[in-house]
């Protein structure tokens, strides 16, 4: 019963809740924060501004009532259809009672969803709601994968650059290549890995865009991923350029005569810093400033 009848109906209700959550969190969050901030300063507002605040309050009341009415209608229709389904499908009294119980449990969440949506508008979306949002969690999952990809980039670049150092210094008897080449190799591999990741996400979005399990995987999710990658990579590029210059110039690291140790140490420093930078949700900046339709 749950698979063929209740699940699609519950999906509709959950999608309604998600649409309002996405609208407030990823499209107008900055404006909503501004609105809630000014509501706490009513004493400093002019009559015209107070009228604007009241107009917004009235619109929020209207939205909350519309959502509540919609969910109640869905719940009522589902309950009637569910009773008919149970009576037609089951003959045994115990089976009917068990099916009725499952239906009551699933449809009983509708008022909770309605209250949650109203709360989003009236009190704003809190951090826990955002952190446990499906898109937020999956984006963070990709960021953790990116830490592994950066480690792979460092490892491959380190192997190649050590061979180049050995050839330049011990075989050709000339000065070692610039550490900025090592840095460029790392970012080259890292960017290539992320291009493949992006193509993979686009492919998933194309193949499973109608699937409930992949409903979060749309253009907004992919844009968020790209913004996060670009911002974090730009920050890392600036920081690592300074660090690489420092390491190549300071006598303490002695890159010219102890290149293996310097390459190894620089790679470790870059990976550790990347792990910390990757914990920052740069994609959230896109959520705040985004004004496009989700």
Secondary structure, DSSP 8 states (H G I E B T S, - for coil): -IIIIIHHHHHHHHHHHHHHHHHHHHTSHHHHHHHHHHHTTGGG--HHHHHHHHHHHHHHHHHHHHHHHHHHHHHHHHHHHHHHHHHHH--SHHHHHHHHHHHHHHHTTHHHHHHHHHHHHHH---HHHHHTSHHHHHHHHHHHHHHHHHHHHHHHHHHHHHHHHHIIIIIS-S----HHHHHHHHHHHHHHHHHHHHHHHHHHHHHHTT-GGGTT-SHHHHHHHHHHHHHHHHHHHHHHHHHHHHHHH-TTT-TTT-HHHHHHHHHHHHHHHHHHHTTS-THHHHHHH--S--
